[in-house]
């Protein structure tokens, strides 16, 4: 039976409130109880404090007597001003030595029944038509609060009344002022939703025309949007699932986090803060993975196919933290240790910062970047999460097996491991695969490029990971979580889940099509400029049965592509095309990304570009490079992005945004399509 979808905004609002109050664990709040001056509901707040923490309240009453409510509210507002809503909700406040919790979060296990009882004391409210400021009569459609403290605002629209989610977004941009306390960044409401029956968008910072909304949609047919819902509104999952009490408190307690970045501008240091709220696919993948691991335990493989632009770094951070604190129904810890393998240098600090916000503990994450002794020490030290490089993948597996079998270090008991592999950048790096390759004579960058690109004849990182796992067979104490944007068929076959048609598929998918349609990466094929090299070798190869056609074709192609004369010709075409056809676009601010075949190609092209620009006297064009550091095996020359650019890799996005640089040279497998600049790709 198909449910009736009412067509007025009021009916839409009523349906949401009815679902939250009837099945979501909410109470309907009273708009008259909301203090416009304080931007919180004092009635609900004091009720929660007095009923959940009566002893603490009595102790504070003994100190402040008749002024206890006033003093408590003053202290709370001061802490909200200084620390922000998220930190106050998680860690409470102290007034005259008396500690108060502003929310209780569900424990990872049921070992402590008192904590579970406190969790049930939380009061979640949904309040309609809230007038939120003493300076005007504007009101919100819906306000979601936890124990009287506002955490989310909601603007509703309905297409049947001639308005949709875009109108709701414009309302936030044009009519919601961040000078009003409720909309001040991180001090009150943490997230703001624009919702209609078909789509959901959200933002964590209201800032006029600078407000940036992100989609919170499930995706449909591997693209943007939401699938049809035979039971009602397409967006019903928001209030039926996401905002439901257990889910909502879990998001506030274990997902939402404040990201801080130090930026240097004109010799000054500026701290940039961003509040990160998970997009739907990020929340969905972490919850589905942990739910499956909770039931099945260790010993299983999971393939997560998430496109560039999916926010894999945050997804991995959330997953690592939650796997490290995962308990099964018998209150037994599922994994003793989580190992994150990546070559993203920024992920180490990101993991540290993210998990510190959840735990307020140092030492939860340890980086392994030295030798086997360091790894062995981490394995026995009780560290919950280890992060190491992708190149150490086979070594990590061998060391785990060695320690478990020999049990010589600290009498280490048998443990269960979760291995998270961030393979997103792996194809940039041939370092790990070199251990498994036959030693070749490399005289120059041409042969280094050949080694890096002939994946049909030589295994790449994904092959090595897959073969390392399969060579050892499935281990009952080891679960494997692999994040990749483009898994190979063999990887899908080995690690994918079998669908109803008997075909392997990833455990979770966020497609490139969805990322493009949602605006997180560019569809480079829309503005694709190719420069082709033609050569005739097919006949000669076909006539000689002793020659491998594919291998020879690739070898000759690589040789030609790196030949100085060929590079010089291509460089002239690319730069002149950019100057004549592209450079004037976007008000003279257009940029281009040159996608090359390998990291050695990046080095050669940068040299040719610099030479050509200098020769022509083109002072208005400068090029940057982006690649993972590598070493020429024959000459042992190390090539690093920072050495060539003259600044650290973290500064690249900021530098490329300036008018000083116009061209970015990358390798085809670096997956920099996620850079949200207006670039015209050239290849």
C-alpha positions as CSV (number, residue, x, y, z in Angstrom):
1,X,0.0,0.0,0.0
2,X,1.4,3.4,-1.0
3,X,1.1,6.0,1.8
4,X,-0.6,9.4,1.1
5,X,1.9,12.2,0.7
6,X,0.2,15.5,1.8
7,X,1.0,18.5,-0.4
8,X,1.2,21.5,1.9
9,X,4.2,22.6,3.9
10,X,2.1,22.5,7.1
11,X,1.3,18.8,6.4
12,X,5.0,18.2,5.7
13,X,5.9,19.7,9.1
14,X,3.1,17.8,10.9
15,X,4.3,14.5,9.4
16,X,7.9,15.0,10.6
17,X,6.8,16.0,14.1
18,X,4.4,13.1,14.4
19,X,7.1,10.6,13.4
20,X,9.7,12.0,15.8
21,X,7.3,12.1,18.8
22,X,5.6,8.8,18.0
23,X,8.6,6.7,17.1
24,X,11.8,8.8,17.3
25,X,12.1,9.3,21.1
26,X,11.3,13.0,21.1
27,X,9.0,15.3,22.9
28,X,7.3,18.3,21.1
29,X,8.9,21.4,22.5
30,X,7.1,24.7,23.4
31,X,8.2,27.6,21.3
32,X,7.3,30.0,24.2
33,X,9.9,28.3,26.4
34,X,12.7,29.2,24.0
35,X,14.7,32.1,25.3
36,X,15.5,34.4,22.5
37,X,18.3,36.2,24.4
38,X,20.0,33.0,25.5
39,X,19.0,30.9,22.4
40,X,18.1,27.8,24.5
41,X,15.1,26.3,26.3
42,X,15.7,27.0,30.0
43,X,12.6,24.9,31.1
44,X,13.8,21.7,29.4
45,X,17.5,22.4,30.4
46,X,16.8,22.7,34.1
47,X,14.4,19.8,34.1
48,X,17.1,17.6,32.7
49,X,19.8,18.8,35.1
50,X,17.6,18.4,38.2
51,X,16.2,15.0,37.3
52,X,19.4,13.4,36.0
53,X,21.9,14.9,38.4
54,X,20.0,15.7,41.6
55,X,23.0,15.4,44.0
56,X,25.1,17.8,41.9
57,X,22.2,20.2,41.7
58,X,21.7,20.1,45.5
59,X,25.4,20.7,46.0
60,X,25.2,23.8,43.8
61,X,22.0,24.9,45.5
62,X,23.9,24.8,48.9
63,X,26.4,27.2,47.4
64,X,24.2,29.6,45.5
65,X,20.8,29.3,47.3
66,X,18.1,31.3,45.5
67,X,20.5,32.3,42.7
68,X,21.4,28.7,41.7
69,X,19.5,28.8,38.4
70,X,20.9,32.1,37.4
71,X,24.5,31.2,38.3
72,X,24.2,27.9,36.5
73,X,22.8,29.5,33.3
74,X,25.5,32.2,33.4
75,X,28.3,29.6,33.7
76,X,26.7,27.5,30.9
77,X,26.5,30.5,28.5
78,X,30.1,31.4,29.3
79,X,31.3,27.9,28.4
80,X,29.2,27.9,25.3
81,X,30.8,31.2,24.3
82,X,34.4,30.0,25.0
83,X,34.3,26.3,24.1
84,X,31.3,25.9,21.8
85,X,28.1,23.7,21.9
86,X,29.8,20.4,20.8
87,X,32.4,20.4,23.4
88,X,30.0,21.4,26.2
89,X,27.6,18.6,25.2
90,X,30.3,16.0,25.2
91,X,32.2,17.1,28.3
92,X,29.9,19.2,30.4
93,X,30.7,22.2,32.6
94,X,32.0,22.8,36.1
95,X,30.5,25.5,38.4
96,X,32.1,26.2,41.7
97,X,33.7,22.7,41.7
98,X,30.5,20.9,40.9
99,X,30.5,19.0,37.6
100,X,27.5,18.7,35.4
101,X,26.9,16.7,32.2
102,X,24.8,18.4,29.5
103,X,24.2,15.1,27.7
104,X,24.7,11.4,28.3
105,X,25.9,9.3,25.3
106,X,25.3,5.6,24.9
107,X,28.2,3.5,26.0
108,X,29.9,1.1,23.6
109,X,28.9,-1.9,25.8
110,X,26.3,-2.7,28.4
111,X,28.9,-3.5,31.1
112,X,27.9,-0.4,33.1
113,X,24.1,-0.4,33.7
114,X,24.3,3.0,35.5
115,X,25.6,4.7,32.3
116,X,22.8,3.2,30.3
117,X,20.3,4.5,32.9
118,X,21.7,8.0,32.6
119,X,21.6,7.8,28.8
120,X,17.8,7.3,29.0
121,X,17.5,10.6,30.9
122,X,18.3,12.6,27.8
123,X,15.4,14.8,26.6
124,X,15.2,15.3,22.8
125,X,12.7,17.9,21.6
126,X,11.4,19.1,18.2
127,X,9.9,22.6,18.3
128,X,8.0,24.2,15.5
129,X,7.8,27.8,14.5
130,X,10.5,29.2,16.8
131,X,11.0,32.9,17.1
132,X,14.7,32.9,17.8
133,X,15.9,36.5,18.1
134,X,14.8,39.6,20.1
135,X,15.8,41.8,17.2
136,X,13.1,40.7,14.7
137,X,10.1,38.4,14.2
138,X,11.7,35.8,12.0
139,X,10.9,32.2,13.0
140,X,12.2,28.7,12.1
141,X,10.2,25.9,10.8
142,X,11.7,23.3,13.2
143,X,14.4,23.3,15.9
144,X,16.0,20.1,17.3
145,X,17.4,20.3,20.8
146,X,19.1,18.0,23.2
147,X,18.2,18.7,26.8
148,X,17.1,22.2,25.9
149,X,20.3,23.1,24.0
150,X,19.7,23.7,20.2
151,X,21.7,21.5,17.9
152,X,19.9,21.7,14.5
153,X,17.7,24.1,12.6
154,X,15.4,23.1,9.8
155,X,13.8,25.0,6.9
156,X,11.1,23.0,5.1
157,X,9.7,23.5,1.6
158,X,7.3,21.7,-0.5
159,X,7.3,21.6,-4.3
160,X,3.5,21.4,-4.4
161,X,3.4,25.0,-3.0
162,X,5.8,26.2,-5.7
163,X,8.9,26.1,-3.5
164,X,11.7,23.5,-3.2
165,X,15.0,22.9,-1.3
166,X,16.8,25.6,-3.3
167,X,14.4,28.2,-1.8
168,X,15.2,26.8,1.7
169,X,18.9,27.3,1.0
170,X,18.3,30.8,-0.2
171,X,16.4,31.5,3.0
172,X,19.4,30.6,5.1
173,X,21.7,32.7,2.9
174,X,19.5,35.8,2.7
175,X,17.3,35.8,5.8
176,X,19.3,34.0,8.5
177,X,21.9,36.3,10.1
178,X,24.9,34.8,11.9
179,X,24.9,37.7,14.3
180,X,21.8,36.1,15.8
181,X,23.0,33.9,18.6
182,X,21.3,30.8,17.4
183,X,23.2,31.0,14.1
184,X,26.7,31.9,15.5
185,X,29.2,29.3,14.4
186,X,29.6,26.4,16.9
187,X,28.1,28.4,19.8
188,X,24.6,27.2,19.4
189,X,23.0,25.2,16.6
190,X,25.6,22.9,15.0
191,X,24.0,22.0,11.7
192,X,21.3,23.6,9.5
193,X,19.1,21.5,7.2
194,X,17.2,22.6,4.1
195,X,14.6,19.9,3.3
196,X,11.9,19.2,0.8
197,X,10.1,15.9,0.0
198,X,12.8,15.0,-2.5
199,X,16.2,16.3,-1.3
200,X,18.1,17.2,1.8
201,X,21.0,19.7,2.0
202,X,22.9,20.8,5.1
203,X,25.6,23.3,6.3
204,X,27.4,23.8,9.6
205,X,28.1,27.5,9.0
206,X,25.7,30.3,8.2
207,X,27.7,33.0,6.5
208,X,25.5,35.0,4.1
209,X,26.6,34.4,0.4
210,X,29.6,32.4,1.6
211,X,27.3,29.7,3.1
212,X,28.2,26.3,1.5
213,X,25.5,23.6,1.5
214,X,26.4,19.9,1.1
215,X,24.0,17.2,0.0
216,X,22.7,14.7,2.5
217,X,21.0,12.4,0.0
218,X,21.2,8.7,-0.4
219,X,21.9,8.7,-4.1
220,X,19.8,7.0,-6.8
221,X,20.8,4.8,-9.7
222,X,24.5,5.5,-8.8
223,X,23.8,9.3,-9.2
224,X,22.6,12.2,-7.1
225,X,19.2,12.5,-5.4
226,X,17.1,9.9,-3.5
227,X,15.3,6.8,-4.5
228,X,11.4,6.6,-4.6
229,X,9.8,5.8,-1.3
230,X,6.6,3.7,-1.7
231,X,5.7,4.5,1.9
232,X,5.8,8.3,1.6
233,X,8.3,11.1,1.2
234,X,11.7,10.4,-0.4
235,X,13.4,12.2,2.4
236,X,11.6,10.4,5.2
237,X,14.8,8.6,6.2
238,X,16.0,11.9,7.7
239,X,13.4,12.0,10.5
240,X,12.6,8.2,10.6
241,X,16.3,7.1,10.9
242,X,18.9,9.9,11.1
243,X,17.1,12.1,13.7
244,X,15.8,9.2,15.7
245,X,17.1,9.4,19.3
246,X,19.8,6.7,19.3
247,X,21.0,7.7,15.8
248,X,21.1,11.5,16.5
249,X,22.9,11.2,19.8
250,X,25.4,8.8,18.1
251,X,26.1,11.4,15.4
252,X,26.6,14.2,18.0
253,X,28.8,12.0,20.2
254,X,30.9,10.1,17.7
255,X,30.8,11.7,14.3
256,X,30.5,15.5,14.4
257,X,33.9,17.1,15.0
258,X,35.7,20.4,14.8
259,X,38.5,20.5,12.2
260,X,41.2,23.1,12.8
261,X,43.7,24.2,10.3
262,X,46.6,26.7,10.7
263,X,47.0,28.9,7.7
264,X,49.8,31.4,7.1
265,X,48.9,34.5,5.2
266,X,51.2,37.4,4.6
267,X,53.4,36.3,7.5
268,X,50.5,36.0,9.9
269,X,49.1,32.8,11.4
270,X,45.4,32.3,11.2
271,X,43.4,29.4,12.6
272,X,40.6,28.2,10.4
273,X,37.8,26.1,11.9
274,X,35.3,23.9,10.2
275,X,32.6,21.8,11.8
276,X,32.4,18.5,10.0
277,X,29.0,16.8,9.8
278,X,29.1,13.5,7.9
279,X,27.5,13.2,4.5
280,X,25.0,10.4,4.1
281,X,27.3,7.9,2.5
282,X,30.0,8.5,5.1
283,X,27.5,7.9,8.0
284,X,26.0,4.9,6.1
285,X,29.3,3.1,5.4
286,X,30.7,3.4,8.9
287,X,27.4,2.2,10.5
288,X,27.0,-0.7,8.1
289,X,30.6,-1.8,8.5
290,X,30.5,-1.7,12.3
291,X,27.1,-3.4,12.4
292,X,28.3,-6.2,10.2
293,X,31.6,-6.6,12.1
294,X,29.7,-6.6,15.4
295,X,27.6,-9.6,14.3
296,X,30.2,-11.6,12.3
297,X,33.3,-10.7,14.3
298,X,36.8,-10.7,12.8
299,X,37.9,-12.8,9.9
300,X,36.0,-11.0,7.0
301,X,36.9,-8.8,4.1
302,X,35.1,-5.6,3.1
303,X,35.6,-3.6,-0.1
304,X,34.4,0.0,0.0
305,X,34.3,1.7,-3.4
306,X,34.2,5.4,-2.8
307,X,35.0,7.9,-5.5
308,X,37.4,10.8,-5.3
309,X,35.5,13.6,-3.6
310,X,33.8,11.2,-1.1
311,X,35.7,12.4,1.9
312,X,37.5,9.1,2.5
313,X,39.9,10.6,5.1
314,X,37.0,11.4,7.4
315,X,35.3,8.1,6.7
316,X,38.5,6.2,7.6
317,X,39.0,8.3,10.8
318,X,35.4,7.6,12.0
319,X,35.7,3.9,11.1
320,X,39.0,3.5,12.8
321,X,37.7,5.1,16.0
322,X,34.5,3.1,16.1
323,X,36.1,-0.2,15.3
324,X,38.6,0.3,18.1
325,X,35.7,0.6,20.5
326,X,33.4,-2.0,19.0
327,X,31.7,-4.6,21.3
328,X,29.5,-7.5,20.3
329,X,26.3,-8.6,22.0
330,X,28.3,-10.5,24.6
331,X,30.1,-7.3,25.5
332,X,33.3,-8.7,24.1
333,X,35.6,-6.4,22.3
334,X,35.6,-7.3,18.6
335,X,39.0,-5.9,17.6
336,X,42.0,-5.5,19.9
337,X,43.9,-3.3,17.5
338,X,43.0,-1.3,14.4
339,X,45.8,-0.7,11.9
340,X,45.3,2.0,9.3
341,X,47.6,1.7,6.2
342,X,47.8,4.8,4.0
343,X,50.2,7.1,2.2
344,X,48.3,10.2,2.9
345,X,50.6,12.2,5.1
346,X,47.8,14.4,6.4
347,X,45.7,11.5,7.6
348,X,48.0,10.7,10.6
349,X,47.4,14.2,12.1
350,X,43.8,14.1,11.1
351,X,43.2,10.8,12.9
352,X,45.0,12.2,16.0
353,X,42.9,15.4,16.0
354,X,39.6,13.7,15.3
355,X,39.9,10.9,17.8
356,X,41.2,13.3,20.5
357,X,37.9,15.2,20.2
358,X,36.0,12.0,21.0
359,X,38.3,10.6,23.7
360,X,40.2,13.7,25.1
361,X,43.1,11.3,25.4
362,X,46.6,11.3,23.9
363,X,48.2,8.1,22.6
364,X,45.1,6.5,21.2
365,X,46.7,6.7,17.7
366,X,50.4,5.9,17.1
367,X,52.2,6.4,13.8
368,X,54.6,3.7,12.7
369,X,57.3,5.2,10.5
370,X,60.6,3.6,11.6
371,X,61.2,-0.1,11.8
372,X,60.0,-3.5,13.0
373,X,60.9,-2.8,16.6
374,X,58.6,0.2,16.6
375,X,55.8,-1.8,15.3
376,X,56.4,-4.6,17.7
377,X,56.4,-2.2,20.6
378,X,53.1,-0.7,19.4
379,X,51.5,-4.2,19.1
380,X,52.2,-4.9,22.8
381,X,51.7,-1.4,24.2
382,X,48.0,-1.3,24.2
383,X,47.7,1.3,21.5
384,X,44.2,1.2,20.1
385,X,45.0,2.5,16.6
386,X,48.2,2.2,14.6
387,X,48.8,4.2,11.4
388,X,51.5,3.2,9.0
389,X,52.4,3.6,5.3
390,X,50.9,1.6,2.5
391,X,54.4,0.5,1.5
392,X,54.7,-1.5,4.8
393,X,51.6,-3.6,4.0
394,X,53.3,-7.0,3.5
395,X,55.6,-6.3,6.4
396,X,52.7,-5.5,8.7
397,X,51.0,-8.8,7.9
398,X,54.2,-10.8,8.3
399,X,54.9,-9.1,11.6
400,X,51.5,-9.8,13.0
401,X,51.7,-13.5,12.0
402,X,55.3,-13.7,13.4
403,X,54.3,-12.2,16.8
404,X,51.2,-14.3,17.1
405,X,52.9,-17.5,16.2
406,X,56.1,-17.1,18.1
407,X,54.6,-15.1,20.9
408,X,58.0,-13.9,22.0
409,X,57.4,-10.2,22.6
410,X,55.8,-9.5,26.0
411,X,53.9,-12.8,25.9
412,X,51.5,-11.2,23.6
413,X,48.1,-13.0,23.7
414,X,46.3,-13.8,20.4
415,X,44.5,-10.7,19.3
416,X,41.9,-9.7,16.7
417,X,42.9,-7.1,14.2
418,X,41.1,-4.7,11.9
419,X,43.2,-3.7,8.9
420,X,42.0,-0.5,7.1
421,X,43.7,0.1,3.8
422,X,43.4,3.5,2.2
423,X,44.3,2.5,-1.4
424,X,43.1,5.8,-2.9
425,X,46.6,7.1,-3.6
426,X,48.3,3.7,-3.9
427,X,48.7,3.7,-7.6
428,X,50.9,6.8,-7.4
429,X,53.4,4.9,-5.4
430,X,55.5,2.1,-6.8
431,X,57.6,1.8,-3.6
432,X,55.8,-1.1,-2.0
433,X,55.6,-3.1,-5.2
434,X,59.3,-2.9,-5.7
435,X,59.9,-5.5,-3.0
436,X,57.9,-8.0,-5.1
437,X,59.4,-7.1,-8.5
438,X,62.4,-8.5,-10.2
439,X,65.3,-6.0,-9.9
440,X,65.7,-4.2,-13.2
441,X,68.4,-2.0,-14.5
442,X,67.0,1.6,-14.5
443,X,69.2,4.1,-16.2
444,X,66.8,7.0,-16.3
445,X,63.3,8.3,-15.6
446,X,62.0,6.6,-18.8
447,X,62.6,3.1,-17.4
448,X,61.3,4.3,-14.0
449,X,58.1,5.3,-15.7
450,X,57.9,2.0,-17.5
451,X,58.2,0.2,-14.2
452,X,55.5,2.2,-12.8
453,X,53.0,1.9,-15.6
454,X,53.3,-1.6,-17.1
455,X,50.6,-3.1,-14.8
456,X,49.7,-5.9,-17.1
457,X,53.2,-7.3,-16.8
458,X,54.0,-6.3,-13.3
459,X,51.8,-6.1,-10.2
460,X,50.7,-2.7,-8.8
461,X,49.8,-2.0,-5.2
462,X,46.3,-3.3,-5.4
463,X,47.6,-6.6,-6.8
464,X,50.2,-6.9,-4.1
465,X,47.6,-6.2,-1.4
466,X,45.2,-8.8,-2.9
467,X,48.0,-11.4,-3.4
468,X,49.4,-10.8,0.1
469,X,46.0,-11.5,1.6
470,X,45.3,-14.5,-0.5
471,X,48.8,-16.0,-0.1
472,X,48.1,-16.2,3.7
473,X,44.5,-17.2,3.3
474,X,41.7,-15.9,5.4
475,X,42.7,-15.4,9.0
476,X,40.1,-15.8,11.6
477,X,41.6,-13.0,13.7
478,X,42.0,-10.4,10.9
479,X,39.3,-8.3,9.1
480,X,40.3,-6.3,6.0
481,X,38.6,-3.0,5.2
482,X,39.8,-1.7,1.8
483,X,38.8,1.8,0.5
484,X,39.4,2.3,-3.2
485,X,37.9,4.5,-5.9
486,X,38.3,2.0,-8.8
487,X,38.8,-1.6,-7.8
488,X,40.1,-4.0,-10.3
489,X,37.9,-7.0,-11.4
490,X,40.2,-9.4,-9.6
491,X,39.9,-7.3,-6.4
492,X,36.2,-7.3,-6.7
493,X,36.2,-11.0,-7.2
494,X,38.4,-11.7,-4.2
495,X,36.9,-9.2,-1.7
496,X,33.5,-8.2,-3.1
497,X,30.1,-9.4,-1.8
498,X,28.1,-11.7,-4.1
499,X,24.9,-10.1,-5.1
500,X,21.6,-11.7,-6.1
501,X,22.8,-12.1,-9.7
502,X,25.8,-14.0,-8.5
503,X,28.2,-11.2,-9.3
504,X,30.8,-9.6,-7.0
505,X,30.1,-6.1,-5.9
506,X,31.6,-3.7,-3.2
507,X,30.2,-3.8,0.3
508,X,29.4,-0.1,-0.1
509,X,29.4,2.2,-3.1
510,X,29.7,6.0,-3.6
511,X,30.0,6.3,-7.3
512,X,32.0,8.7,-9.4
513,X,28.8,9.7,-11.1
514,X,27.2,10.7,-7.8
515,X,30.3,12.6,-6.8
516,X,30.2,14.5,-10.2
517,X,26.5,15.2,-10.0
518,X,26.8,16.4,-6.4
519,X,29.6,18.7,-7.4
520,X,32.5,17.2,-5.4
521,X,34.6,16.3,-8.5
522,X,34.7,17.6,-12.0
523,X,33.6,15.7,-15.0
524,X,36.9,16.3,-16.9
525,X,35.6,14.8,-20.0
526,X,33.3,17.8,-20.5
527,X,36.3,20.0,-21.4
528,X,38.8,17.4,-22.5
529,X,41.7,18.4,-24.8
530,X,43.8,15.6,-26.1
531,X,47.1,15.7,-27.9
532,X,47.8,12.3,-29.6
533,X,51.0,10.7,-30.7
534,X,50.6,8.3,-33.7
535,X,53.1,5.7,-34.6
536,X,53.0,2.5,-36.7
537,X,54.2,-0.7,-35.1
538,X,51.3,-3.1,-35.3
539,X,52.4,-4.8,-38.5
540,X,56.0,-5.5,-37.3
541,X,54.8,-6.8,-34.0
542,X,52.2,-9.0,-35.6
543,X,54.8,-10.5,-37.9
544,X,57.1,-11.5,-35.1
545,X,55.5,-14.2,-32.8
546,X,58.4,-13.9,-30.3
547,X,57.4,-10.3,-29.4
548,X,54.7,-9.6,-26.8
549,X,52.4,-7.2,-28.7
550,X,51.0,-5.5,-25.6
551,X,54.3,-5.2,-23.8
552,X,56.1,-3.9,-26.8
553,X,53.4,-1.4,-27.6
554,X,53.5,-0.1,-24.1
555,X,57.3,0.1,-24.0
556,X,57.5,2.0,-27.3
557,X,54.6,4.3,-26.2
558,X,56.4,5.1,-23.0
559,X,59.7,5.7,-24.8
560,X,58.1,8.1,-27.2
561,X,56.0,9.9,-24.6
562,X,59.2,10.7,-22.6
563,X,61.4,11.6,-25.6
564,X,62.5,15.3,-25.2
565,X,61.5,16.2,-28.7
566,X,58.0,14.8,-28.2
567,X,57.6,16.5,-24.8
568,X,58.8,19.8,-26.3
569,X,56.1,19.6,-29.0
570,X,53.4,18.8,-26.6
571,X,54.5,21.5,-24.2
572,X,54.2,24.1,-26.9
573,X,50.7,22.9,-27.9
574,X,49.4,22.8,-24.3
575,X,50.8,26.2,-23.3
576,X,49.7,28.0,-26.5
577,X,46.3,26.4,-26.3
578,X,45.9,27.6,-22.7
579,X,47.0,31.1,-23.6
580,X,44.7,31.5,-26.6
581,X,41.6,29.5,-25.6
582,X,41.5,29.1,-21.9
583,X,43.4,31.7,-19.9
584,X,40.9,34.6,-20.5
585,X,37.9,32.6,-19.1
586,X,36.4,33.1,-15.6
587,X,37.4,36.7,-15.6
588,X,41.0,35.9,-16.5
589,X,41.3,33.5,-13.5
590,X,41.0,30.2,-15.5
591,X,43.4,27.4,-14.6
592,X,44.3,24.1,-16.2
593,X,45.4,20.7,-15.0
594,X,47.8,18.7,-17.2
595,X,47.3,15.0,-16.6
596,X,50.4,13.0,-17.5
597,X,51.1,9.3,-17.6
598,X,53.3,8.9,-14.5
599,X,55.4,10.7,-11.9
600,X,58.5,10.7,-14.1
601,X,56.3,12.4,-16.8
602,X,55.4,15.1,-14.2
603,X,59.1,15.8,-13.6
604,X,59.9,16.0,-17.3
605,X,56.9,18.1,-18.2
606,X,57.7,20.6,-15.4
607,X,61.2,21.0,-16.8
608,X,59.9,21.5,-20.3
609,X,57.2,23.9,-19.2
610,X,59.6,26.1,-17.3
611,X,62.1,26.1,-20.2
612,X,59.4,27.0,-22.7
613,X,57.8,29.7,-20.5
614,X,61.2,31.3,-19.9
615,X,62.2,31.1,-23.6
616,X,58.9,32.8,-24.7
617,X,59.0,35.3,-21.9
618,X,55.6,34.3,-20.6
619,X,55.8,35.8,-17.1
620,X,52.0,35.6,-16.6
621,X,52.0,31.7,-16.4
622,X,53.6,29.5,-13.8
623,X,53.2,25.8,-13.2
624,X,53.0,23.6,-10.1
625,X,53.2,19.9,-9.7
626,X,51.4,17.4,-7.5
627,X,52.6,13.8,-6.9
628,X,53.7,11.4,-4.2
629,X,57.5,11.4,-3.5
630,X,59.5,8.6,-5.2
631,X,63.1,7.5,-5.7
632,X,64.8,6.5,-9.0
633,X,66.1,3.0,-8.2
634,X,69.2,3.4,-10.4
635,X,70.3,6.9,-9.5
636,X,68.7,7.0,-6.1
637,X,67.6,10.5,-6.8
638,X,64.6,11.4,-4.7
639,X,61.9,13.5,-6.2
640,X,59.5,15.3,-3.9
641,X,56.6,17.7,-4.7
642,X,57.7,20.1,-2.0
643,X,61.3,20.4,-3.5
644,X,60.1,21.2,-7.0
645,X,57.3,23.6,-5.9
646,X,59.4,25.3,-3.2
647,X,56.8,24.9,-0.4
648,X,55.1,22.1,1.6
649,X,52.4,19.9,0.0
650,X,49.7,21.1,2.4
651,X,50.1,24.6,1.0
652,X,49.4,23.4,-2.6
653,X,45.6,24.1,-2.7
654,X,46.1,27.5,-1.2
655,X,48.9,28.4,-3.5
656,X,47.1,27.2,-6.6
657,X,44.1,29.4,-5.7
658,X,46.3,32.5,-6.1
659,X,46.7,34.4,-9.3
660,X,50.4,33.5,-9.3
661,X,49.9,30.0,-10.6
662,X,47.8,28.8,-13.6
663,X,48.9,25.2,-14.4
664,X,48.9,22.1,-12.3
665,X,50.8,19.1,-13.6
666,X,49.8,15.7,-12.2
667,X,50.1,12.0,-12.9
668,X,47.0,10.3,-14.3
669,X,46.6,8.1,-11.2
670,X,46.9,10.8,-8.6
671,X,43.1,11.4,-8.7
672,X,43.3,15.1,-8.2
673,X,39.9,15.5,-10.0
674,X,38.7,16.2,-6.5
675,X,40.4,19.6,-6.5
676,X,37.5,21.9,-6.7
677,X,39.0,24.5,-9.0
678,X,37.8,25.5,-12.4
679,X,40.5,23.7,-14.4
680,X,40.5,22.7,-18.1
681,X,42.2,19.3,-18.1
682,X,44.8,18.7,-20.8
683,X,46.2,15.3,-21.7
